[in-house]
Amino acid sequence: MSFPVALLTVILFLTLPIYSQSGRRMNDQLPAPPVAEKPNEANPVASAPDATPPVTAEKNQDYRCTDDGTLARILEDKAQPKSVLSSREVDSRAVITTKPKPGYTREARRIGVQGYVILRVVLSSIGKIDRLRVIRGLPGGLTENAINAACKIEFRPALKAGKPVSQWLNVEYVFRLADSPIVKP
């Protein structure tokens, strides 16, 4: 073998791994395209430019039940409407027939939150939850879960002089980690 052919063979043998591909791309072949920031797909409402941030429940604030499960804060005067009676003012108190249980959030479970949420609820004369007021809340989304569960309460309205009337009622939800089922992620 002559010297130029041998030299060419050695050069080809040494540079062959550089130019061959094994199915993986080499880092220096093409620059990576810039990564565009994706909108938050988990909450499309929050990613809209003109959307308001989600409402979190606060103590002594009034809320309404919504069809989509979000909280709607009532911004009007917090004074008790005159058409809503206390349990002492009615002839027959409202009777709760179904009270759904709220679940734990992952965040509350992770940080070990336990306790109870107290809501003051208006049970309207038409058989719907009219408004809710947070008396005592818990962090980690548990207050919001309690409000969503309270919105699904079914009841028979209170009676005054034989007619259905609206009534205030305190509703309590207890959150204990030992009592709650473990939800796998």
Residue frames as a rotation matrix with the C-alpha (Angstrom) as fourth column:
MET 1
0.582 0.813 0.000 0.00
0.813 -0.582 0.000 0.00
0.000 0.000 -1.000 0.00
SER 2
-0.210 -0.679 0.703 1.36
0.626 -0.646 -0.437 3.38
0.751 0.348 0.561 -0.87
PHE 3
-0.819 -0.243 -0.520 1.80
0.569 -0.455 -0.685 6.19
-0.070 -0.857 0.511 1.60
PRO 4
-0.835 0.546 0.059 -1.00
-0.532 -0.831 0.165 8.50
0.139 0.107 0.984 0.26
VAL 5
-0.084 0.840 -0.536 -3.53
-0.248 0.504 0.827 5.66
0.965 0.203 0.166 0.22
ALA 6
-0.268 -0.080 -0.960 -2.57
0.790 0.552 -0.267 4.60
0.551 -0.830 -0.085 3.75
LEU 7
-0.969 -0.102 -0.223 -2.80
0.210 -0.814 -0.541 8.19
-0.127 -0.572 0.811 4.96
LEU 8
-0.579 0.814 -0.042 -6.17
-0.646 -0.427 0.632 8.58
0.497 0.393 0.774 3.29
THR 9
-0.037 0.544 -0.838 -7.41
0.223 0.822 0.524 5.36
0.974 -0.168 -0.152 4.89
VAL 10
-0.577 -0.239 -0.781 -6.33
0.801 0.020 -0.598 6.50
0.158 -0.971 0.180 8.37
ILE 11
-0.970 0.239 -0.048 -7.95
-0.229 -0.961 -0.157 9.91
-0.083 -0.141 0.986 7.92
LEU 12
-0.318 0.899 -0.302 -11.13
-0.525 0.099 0.845 8.32
0.789 0.427 0.441 6.64
PHE 13
-0.146 0.216 -0.966 -11.15
0.572 0.814 0.096 5.85
0.807 -0.539 -0.242 9.54
LEU 14
-0.765 -0.224 -0.604 -10.72
0.639 -0.379 -0.669 8.63
-0.079 -0.898 0.433 12.12
THR 15
-0.888 0.421 -0.187 -13.29
-0.423 -0.906 -0.032 11.00
-0.183 0.050 0.982 10.63
LEU 16
-0.670 0.654 -0.352 -15.92
0.094 0.545 0.833 8.40
0.737 0.525 -0.427 9.84
PRO 17
-0.381 0.575 -0.724 -17.57
0.924 0.271 -0.270 8.54
0.041 -0.772 -0.635 13.31
ILE 18
-0.752 0.083 -0.654 -17.95
0.121 -0.958 -0.261 12.32
-0.648 -0.276 0.710 12.98
TYR 19
-0.721 0.422 -0.549 -19.98
-0.692 -0.473 0.545 12.12
-0.030 0.773 0.633 9.77
SER 20
-0.685 0.516 -0.514 -21.93
0.219 0.819 0.530 8.95
0.695 0.251 -0.674 10.41
GLN 21
-0.337 0.666 0.666 -25.24
-0.880 -0.475 0.030 9.03
0.336 -0.576 0.745 12.21
SER 22
-0.968 0.001 -0.251 -26.53
0.090 0.936 -0.340 6.44
0.235 -0.351 -0.906 14.61
GLY 23
-0.114 0.990 -0.081 -30.09
0.775 0.140 0.616 7.71
0.622 0.008 -0.783 14.69
ARG 24
0.379 0.174 -0.909 -29.26
0.788 -0.576 0.218 10.46
-0.485 -0.799 -0.356 17.16
ARG 25
0.777 -0.107 0.620 -28.70
0.337 -0.762 -0.553 13.98
0.532 0.639 -0.556 16.11
MET 26
-0.249 -0.910 -0.331 -25.44
0.923 -0.120 -0.365 15.60
0.292 -0.396 0.870 16.91
ASN 27
0.255 0.369 -0.894 -25.61
0.775 -0.631 -0.039 18.72
-0.578 -0.682 -0.447 19.05
ASP 28
-0.363 -0.518 -0.774 -23.70
0.045 -0.840 0.541 20.89
-0.931 0.162 0.328 16.60
GLN 29
-0.617 0.135 0.775 -25.70
0.772 0.296 0.563 20.09
-0.154 0.945 -0.287 13.46
LEU 30
-0.203 0.634 0.746 -28.69
0.421 -0.631 0.652 22.42
0.884 0.446 -0.138 13.78
PRO 31
-0.959 -0.073 0.273 -29.47
-0.196 -0.522 -0.830 25.00
0.204 -0.849 0.487 16.42
ALA 32
-0.566 0.795 -0.220 -32.59
0.813 0.493 -0.311 24.27
-0.138 -0.354 -0.925 18.43
PRO 33
-0.234 0.542 0.807 -35.55
0.392 -0.708 0.588 26.48
0.890 0.454 -0.046 17.56
PRO 34
-0.867 -0.051 0.496 -36.51
-0.376 -0.585 -0.718 29.00
0.327 -0.809 0.488 20.24
VAL 35
-0.666 0.635 -0.390 -39.10
0.729 0.666 -0.160 27.63
0.158 -0.391 -0.907 22.64
ALA 36
-0.486 0.608 0.628 -42.35
-0.245 -0.784 0.570 29.56
0.839 0.123 0.530 22.50
GLU 37
-0.947 0.184 0.265 -44.09
-0.251 0.098 -0.963 29.92
-0.203 -0.978 -0.046 25.84
LYS 38
-0.626 0.762 -0.166 -47.29
0.387 0.488 0.782 27.90
0.677 0.425 -0.600 25.79
PRO 39
-0.242 0.621 0.746 -50.44
-0.748 -0.609 0.265 29.27
0.619 -0.494 0.611 27.40
ASN 40
-0.786 0.025 0.617 -51.71
-0.512 0.533 -0.674 27.52
-0.346 -0.846 -0.406 30.49
GLU 41
-0.606 0.546 -0.579 -53.72
-0.379 0.441 0.813 24.67
0.699 0.712 -0.061 28.99
ALA 42
-0.771 0.306 -0.559 -55.00
0.599 0.645 -0.474 23.46
0.215 -0.700 -0.681 32.37
ASN 43
-0.058 0.751 -0.658 -57.04
0.652 -0.471 -0.594 26.63
-0.756 -0.464 -0.463 32.85
PRO 44
-0.363 -0.117 0.924 -57.95
0.905 -0.279 0.320 28.22
0.220 0.953 0.207 29.51
VAL 45
0.732 0.663 0.158 -59.84
0.592 -0.733 0.334 31.02
0.337 -0.151 -0.929 31.25
ALA 46
0.654 -0.538 -0.531 -56.71
0.286 -0.475 0.833 32.13
-0.700 -0.696 -0.157 33.09
SER 47
-0.340 -0.865 0.368 -54.66
0.709 0.021 0.705 32.23
-0.618 0.501 0.606 29.89
ALA 48
0.353 0.513 0.782 -56.99
0.882 -0.462 -0.095 34.65
0.313 0.723 -0.616 28.13
PRO 49
-0.597 -0.733 0.327 -55.46
0.592 -0.677 -0.437 38.14
0.542 -0.067 0.838 28.09
ASP 50
-0.513 0.445 0.734 -58.55
-0.466 -0.863 0.198 39.92
0.721 -0.240 0.650 29.40
ALA 51
0.274 0.622 -0.734 -59.68
0.308 0.666 0.679 37.19
0.911 -0.412 -0.009 31.84
THR 52
0.376 -0.093 0.922 -59.90
-0.805 -0.526 0.275 37.97
0.459 -0.846 -0.272 35.52
PRO 53
-0.712 -0.677 -0.184 -57.91
-0.485 0.665 -0.568 35.79
0.507 -0.316 -0.802 37.91
PRO 54
-0.120 0.700 -0.704 -59.82
0.370 0.690 0.623 33.01
0.921 -0.185 -0.342 39.67
VAL 55
0.215 0.312 0.926 -61.57
-0.686 -0.626 0.370 34.07
0.695 -0.715 0.079 42.87
THR 56
-0.587 -0.358 -0.726 -60.34
0.307 0.731 -0.609 32.59
0.749 -0.580 -0.319 46.13
ALA 57
0.465 0.865 -0.189 -62.68
0.462 -0.055 0.885 32.42
0.755 -0.499 -0.425 49.08
GLU 58
-0.692 -0.634 0.346 -62.08
0.062 -0.529 -0.846 34.92
0.720 -0.564 0.405 51.88
LYS 59
-0.572 0.438 -0.693 -63.55
0.818 0.243 -0.521 35.23
-0.060 -0.865 -0.498 55.34
ASN 60
-0.213 0.649 -0.730 -66.67
0.384 -0.632 -0.673 37.41
-0.899 -0.423 -0.114 55.72
GLN 61
-0.780 0.013 -0.626 -67.20
-0.556 -0.472 0.684 37.62
-0.286 0.882 0.375 51.94
ASP 62
0.167 0.912 0.374 -70.45
-0.310 0.409 -0.859 36.65
-0.936 0.027 0.351 50.21
TYR 63
-0.869 -0.444 -0.216 -70.51
-0.375 0.309 0.874 34.35
-0.321 0.841 -0.436 47.17
ARG 64
0.316 0.932 -0.180 -73.09
-0.847 0.192 -0.496 32.98
-0.427 0.309 0.850 44.75
CYS 65
-0.066 -0.225 0.972 -73.23
0.184 0.955 0.234 29.49
-0.981 0.194 -0.021 43.29
THR 66
-0.093 -0.014 -0.996 -72.43
-0.903 -0.419 0.090 29.36
-0.418 0.908 0.026 39.58
ASP 67
0.861 0.508 -0.022 -73.20
-0.454 0.749 -0.482 26.70
-0.228 0.425 0.876 37.00
ASP 68
0.599 -0.686 -0.414 -69.54
-0.234 0.345 -0.909 26.19
0.766 0.641 0.046 36.04
GLY 69
0.661 -0.284 -0.694 -68.28
0.679 0.619 0.394 25.63
0.318 -0.732 0.602 39.61
THR 70
-0.458 -0.815 0.355 -66.34
0.539 -0.572 -0.618 28.88
0.707 -0.091 0.701 39.92
LEU 71
-0.226 0.333 -0.916 -66.83
0.891 -0.309 -0.332 31.35
-0.394 -0.891 -0.227 42.74
ALA 72
-0.142 0.250 0.958 -68.73
0.550 -0.784 0.286 34.56
0.823 0.568 -0.026 42.09
ARG 73
-0.742 -0.191 -0.642 -68.17
0.659 -0.383 -0.647 37.19
-0.123 -0.904 0.410 44.76
ILE 74
0.383 0.892 0.241 -71.17
0.864 -0.438 0.248 39.36
0.326 0.113 -0.938 45.59
LEU 75
-0.626 -0.746 0.227 -70.02
0.664 -0.662 -0.346 42.96
0.408 -0.066 0.910 45.57
GLU 76
0.114 0.751 0.651 -73.22
0.049 -0.659 0.751 44.56
0.992 -0.054 -0.112 46.84
ASP 77
-0.108 -0.080 0.991 -73.80
-0.884 -0.448 -0.133 45.62
0.455 -0.890 -0.022 50.43
LYS 78
-0.727 -0.293 -0.622 -73.13
-0.061 0.928 -0.367 42.75
0.684 -0.229 -0.692 52.84
ALA 79
-0.647 0.538 0.540 -76.09
-0.734 -0.249 -0.632 43.63
-0.205 -0.805 0.556 55.00
GLN 80
-0.853 0.367 0.370 -78.54
0.321 0.929 -0.182 40.79
-0.411 -0.037 -0.911 55.57
PRO 81
-0.746 0.656 0.113 -81.55
-0.166 -0.348 0.923 41.03
0.644 0.670 0.368 53.26
LYS 82
-0.573 0.590 0.569 -84.81
-0.796 -0.236 -0.557 41.53
-0.194 -0.772 0.605 55.16
SER 83
0.375 0.789 -0.487 -86.50
-0.872 0.478 0.102 38.69
0.314 0.387 0.867 53.30
VAL 84
-0.117 -0.476 -0.872 -84.09
-0.021 0.879 -0.477 36.13
0.993 -0.038 -0.113 54.82
LEU 85
0.658 0.477 0.583 -85.17
-0.594 -0.146 0.791 34.91
0.462 -0.867 0.187 58.23
SER 86
-0.547 -0.779 0.306 -83.24
-0.803 0.385 -0.455 33.27
0.237 -0.494 -0.836 61.04
SER 87
-0.671 0.267 -0.692 -84.17
0.165 0.963 0.212 29.82
0.723 0.028 -0.690 62.33
ARG 88
-0.829 0.361 -0.427 -85.98
0.434 -0.066 -0.899 31.46
-0.352 -0.930 -0.101 65.30
GLU 89
-0.623 0.564 -0.542 -88.26
-0.542 -0.811 -0.220 33.52
-0.564 0.157 0.811 63.06
VAL 90
-0.559 0.409 -0.721 -89.69
-0.628 0.360 0.690 30.64
0.542 0.838 0.056 61.02
ASP 91
0.372 0.772 0.516 -92.53
-0.924 0.363 0.124 28.27
-0.092 -0.523 0.848 61.95
SER 92
0.883 -0.139 0.449 -90.86
0.152 0.988 0.007 25.24
-0.444 0.062 0.894 60.34
ARG 93
0.141 -0.931 -0.337 -87.07
-0.509 -0.360 0.781 25.20
-0.849 0.061 -0.525 59.71
ALA 94
0.402 -0.147 -0.904 -85.51
-0.882 0.204 -0.425 24.22
0.247 0.968 -0.048 56.41
VAL 95
0.614 -0.167 0.772 -84.60
-0.244 0.889 0.387 20.53
-0.751 -0.426 0.505 56.19
ILE 96
-0.153 -0.747 -0.646 -81.44
-0.969 -0.015 0.248 19.45
-0.195 0.664 -0.722 54.37
THR 97
0.831 0.503 0.238 -82.13
-0.425 0.850 -0.312 16.28
-0.359 0.158 0.920 52.39
THR 98
0.720 -0.666 0.197 -78.72
0.674 0.602 -0.429 15.91
0.167 0.441 0.882 50.67
LYS 99
0.825 -0.551 -0.122 -75.38
-0.454 -0.776 0.437 17.34
-0.336 -0.306 -0.891 51.82
PRO 100
0.818 -0.553 -0.157 -72.49
0.218 0.551 -0.806 16.34
0.532 0.625 0.571 49.51
LYS 101
0.690 -0.668 -0.278 -69.06
0.363 -0.013 0.932 15.91
-0.626 -0.744 0.233 51.05
PRO 102
0.811 -0.483 -0.331 -66.18
-0.582 -0.600 -0.550 18.01
0.067 0.638 -0.767 49.69
GLY 103
0.793 -0.594 -0.132 -62.88
0.567 0.800 -0.195 16.38
0.221 0.080 0.972 48.79
TYR 104
0.414 -0.776 -0.476 -59.32
0.269 -0.395 0.878 17.24
-0.870 -0.491 0.046 49.69
THR 105
0.903 -0.300 -0.307 -57.13
-0.411 -0.400 -0.819 19.09
0.123 0.866 -0.485 47.24
ARG 106
0.581 -0.768 -0.268 -53.66
0.587 0.624 -0.516 17.75
0.564 0.142 0.814 46.45
GLU 107
-0.181 -0.673 0.717 -52.10
-0.073 -0.718 -0.692 20.89
0.981 -0.177 0.081 47.89
ALA 108
0.319 0.373 0.871 -54.00
-0.866 -0.258 0.428 20.63
0.385 -0.891 0.241 51.19
ARG 109
0.994 0.008 -0.105 -53.11
0.025 0.951 0.307 16.95
0.102 -0.308 0.946 51.49
ARG 110
0.327 -0.945 0.032 -49.45
0.497 0.143 -0.856 17.69
0.804 0.295 0.516 50.72
ILE 111
-0.442 -0.520 0.731 -49.17
-0.271 -0.700 -0.661 20.34
0.855 -0.491 0.169 53.45
GLY 112
-0.685 0.119 -0.718 -51.32
0.566 0.708 -0.422 18.37
0.458 -0.696 -0.553 55.90
VAL 113
-0.761 0.465 0.452 -54.20
-0.550 -0.833 -0.068 20.82
0.345 -0.300 0.889 56.42
GLN 114
-0.508 0.686 -0.521 -56.95
0.715 0.673 0.189 19.65
0.480 -0.276 -0.832 58.77
GLY 115
-0.936 0.251 -0.248 -59.82
-0.004 -0.711 -0.703 21.49
-0.353 -0.657 0.667 60.43
TYR 116
-0.179 0.937 0.299 -63.26
0.895 0.281 -0.347 22.69
-0.409 0.206 -0.889 59.57
VAL 117
-0.946 0.036 0.323 -64.92
0.163 -0.808 0.566 25.23
0.281 0.588 0.758 57.30
ILE 118
-0.326 0.878 -0.349 -68.03
0.665 -0.050 -0.745 27.08
-0.672 -0.475 -0.568 58.47
LEU 119
-0.904 0.156 0.399 -70.30
0.258 -0.545 0.798 28.66
0.342 0.824 0.452 55.88
ARG 120
-0.467 0.832 -0.299 -73.40
0.041 -0.317 -0.947 30.77
-0.883 -0.454 0.114 56.51
VAL 121
-0.943 0.131 0.306 -75.81
0.332 0.286 0.899 29.79
0.030 0.949 -0.313 53.74
VAL 122
-0.460 0.863 -0.210 -79.10
-0.718 -0.500 -0.484 31.29
-0.522 -0.072 0.850 52.55
LEU 123
-0.821 0.360 0.443 -81.54
0.480 0.855 0.195 28.49
-0.308 0.373 -0.875 51.79
SER 124
-0.890 0.425 -0.168 -83.96
-0.457 -0.815 0.357 30.29
0.014 0.394 0.919 49.50
SER 125
-0.209 0.925 0.318 -87.72
-0.546 0.160 -0.823 29.87
-0.812 -0.345 0.471 49.37
ILE 126
0.528 0.396 -0.751 -87.47
-0.849 0.225 -0.478 28.35
-0.021 0.890 0.455 45.86
GLY 127
0.923 -0.117 0.367 -85.23
0.015 0.963 0.269 25.48
-0.385 -0.243 0.891 47.00
LYS 128
0.557 -0.792 0.250 -81.87
0.486 0.066 -0.872 26.82
0.674 0.607 0.421 45.76
ILE 129
0.085 -0.638 -0.765 -78.78
0.912 -0.260 0.319 28.09
-0.402 -0.725 0.560 47.57
ASP 130
0.901 0.347 0.261 -78.95
0.423 -0.836 -0.348 31.87
0.097 0.424 -0.900 47.22
ARG 131
0.455 -0.793 0.406 -75.70
-0.490 -0.603 -0.629 33.05
0.743 0.087 -0.663 48.78
LEU 132
0.630 -0.380 -0.677 -72.89
0.681 0.690 0.247 31.80
0.374 -0.616 0.693 50.96
ARG 133
0.654 -0.487 0.579 -70.69
-0.578 -0.816 -0.033 33.63
0.488 -0.313 -0.814 53.47
VAL 134
0.099 -0.721 -0.686 -67.38
0.363 0.668 -0.649 32.27
0.926 -0.185 0.328 54.70
ILE 135
0.908 0.190 0.374 -67.32
-0.283 -0.381 0.880 32.36
0.310 -0.905 -0.292 58.50
ARG 136
0.311 -0.855 0.415 -64.23
-0.549 0.195 0.813 30.18
-0.776 -0.480 -0.409 58.94
GLY 137
0.847 -0.038 -0.530 -62.03
-0.492 0.320 -0.809 28.90
0.201 0.947 0.253 56.14
LEU 138
0.526 -0.732 0.433 -59.02
0.185 0.595 0.782 26.69
-0.830 -0.331 0.449 55.52
PRO 139
0.017 -0.596 -0.803 -56.07
-0.802 -0.488 0.345 27.12
-0.597 0.638 -0.486 53.14
GLY 140
-0.783 -0.531 0.325 -55.12
-0.236 0.737 0.634 24.91
-0.576 0.419 -0.702 50.22
GLY 141
-0.747 0.532 -0.399 -58.40
-0.482 -0.020 0.876 25.21
0.458 0.847 0.271 48.32
LEU 142
-0.821 0.447 -0.355 -60.47
0.558 0.762 -0.329 23.49
0.123 -0.468 -0.875 51.03
THR 143
-0.514 0.660 -0.549 -62.73
0.010 -0.635 -0.772 26.52
-0.858 -0.402 0.320 51.55
GLU 144
-0.469 0.300 -0.831 -63.47
-0.868 -0.330 0.371 26.61
-0.163 0.895 0.415 47.82
ASN 145
-0.825 0.160 -0.542 -64.21
-0.054 0.933 0.356 22.87
0.562 0.323 -0.761 47.84
ALA 146
-0.733 0.585 -0.347 -66.60
0.544 0.198 -0.815 23.36
-0.408 -0.787 -0.464 50.78
ILE 147
-0.415 0.580 -0.701 -68.39
-0.485 -0.793 -0.368 26.17
-0.770 0.187 0.610 48.92
ASN 148
-0.599 0.160 -0.785 -68.73
-0.742 0.258 0.619 24.02
0.301 0.953 -0.036 45.78
ALA 149
-0.845 0.315 -0.432 -70.15
0.393 0.914 -0.101 21.17
0.363 -0.256 -0.896 47.89
ALA 150
-0.629 0.627 -0.460 -72.54
0.291 -0.358 -0.887 23.55
-0.721 -0.692 0.043 49.67
CYS 151
-0.566 0.406 -0.718 -73.85
-0.758 -0.600 0.258 24.75
-0.326 0.689 0.647 46.31
LYS 152
-0.617 0.298 -0.728 -75.07
-0.351 0.724 0.594 21.18
0.704 0.622 -0.342 45.69
ILE 153
-0.940 0.325 0.100 -77.06
0.007 0.313 -0.950 20.94
-0.340 -0.892 -0.296 48.93
GLU 154
-0.501 0.865 -0.021 -80.67
0.064 0.061 0.996 19.85
0.863 0.498 -0.086 48.42
PHE 155
-0.958 0.174 -0.228 -83.30
0.215 -0.091 -0.972 20.91
-0.190 -0.981 0.050 50.97
ARG 156
0.010 0.983 0.184 -86.93
0.892 -0.092 0.443 21.65
0.452 0.160 -0.878 51.71
PRO 157
-0.477 -0.245 0.844 -87.43
0.071 -0.968 -0.241 25.39
0.876 -0.055 0.479 52.36
ALA 158
-0.915 0.167 -0.367 -88.45
0.355 -0.097 -0.930 26.82
-0.191 -0.981 0.029 55.72
LEU 159
-0.203 0.922 0.329 -92.10
0.687 -0.105 0.719 27.76
0.698 0.372 -0.612 56.26
LYS 160
-0.944 0.080 -0.319 -93.61
0.179 -0.690 -0.702 30.89
-0.277 -0.720 0.637 57.82
ALA 161
-0.283 0.936 -0.209 -97.41
-0.566 -0.339 -0.751 31.08
-0.774 -0.095 0.626 57.99
GLY 162
0.404 0.466 0.787 -97.60
0.190 0.799 -0.570 28.10
-0.895 0.380 0.235 55.66
LYS 163
0.990 -0.097 -0.100 -95.54
-0.125 -0.293 -0.948 29.78
0.063 0.951 -0.303 52.91
PRO 164
0.463 -0.886 -0.027 -91.95
0.883 0.464 -0.069 28.96
0.074 0.008 0.997 51.93
VAL 165
0.970 -0.243 0.013 -89.40
-0.243 -0.959 0.147 31.57
-0.023 -0.145 -0.989 53.07
SER 166
0.329 -0.934 -0.141 -85.63
0.020 0.156 -0.988 32.00
0.944 0.322 0.070 52.84
GLN 167
0.998 -0.014 0.059 -83.57
-0.058 0.060 0.997 31.11
-0.018 -0.998 0.059 55.90
TRP 168
0.170 -0.983 0.074 -79.97
-0.854 -0.184 -0.487 31.56
0.492 0.020 -0.870 57.05
LEU 169
0.996 0.064 0.061 -78.23
-0.086 0.857 0.509 28.35
-0.020 -0.512 0.859 58.14
ASN 170
0.160 -0.984 0.079 -74.67
-0.953 -0.133 0.272 27.62
-0.257 -0.119 -0.959 59.29
VAL 171
0.972 0.049 -0.230 -73.15
-0.136 0.914 -0.382 24.64
0.191 0.403 0.895 57.50
GLU 172
0.326 -0.886 0.330 -69.96
-0.796 -0.069 0.601 22.99
-0.509 -0.459 -0.728 58.76
TYR 173
0.854 -0.204 -0.478 -67.57
-0.193 0.729 -0.657 20.80
0.483 0.653 0.583 56.78
VAL 174
0.631 -0.651 0.422 -64.89
-0.435 0.154 0.887 18.83
-0.643 -0.743 -0.186 58.64
PHE 175
0.666 -0.537 -0.518 -61.61
-0.451 0.264 -0.853 17.99
0.594 0.802 -0.066 56.90
ARG 176
0.459 -0.561 0.688 -59.54
-0.595 0.381 0.708 15.16
-0.659 -0.735 -0.160 58.44
LEU 177
-0.176 -0.633 -0.754 -56.77
-0.975 0.219 0.044 13.43
0.137 0.743 -0.655 56.55
ALA 178
-0.876 -0.173 0.449 -57.48
-0.309 0.918 -0.248 10.11
-0.370 -0.356 -0.858 58.30
ASP 179
-0.089 0.951 0.296 -61.13
0.050 0.301 -0.952 10.17
-0.995 -0.070 -0.074 57.15
SER 180
0.415 0.266 -0.870 -60.50
-0.749 -0.442 -0.493 11.15
-0.516 0.857 0.015 53.56
PRO 181
0.825 -0.118 0.552 -59.91
0.333 0.892 -0.307 8.59
-0.456 0.437 0.775 50.83
ILE 182
-0.156 -0.947 -0.283 -56.47
-0.049 -0.278 0.959 8.57
-0.987 0.163 -0.003 49.26
VAL 183
0.900 0.426 -0.090 -56.68
-0.064 -0.075 -0.995 9.70
-0.431 0.902 -0.040 45.64
LYS 184
0.053 -0.903 0.426 -53.87
0.680 0.345 0.647 8.49
-0.731 0.255 0.633 43.39
PRO 185
-0.042 -0.132 -0.990 -52.47
-0.375 -0.917 0.138 11.17
-0.926 0.378 -0.011 41.07
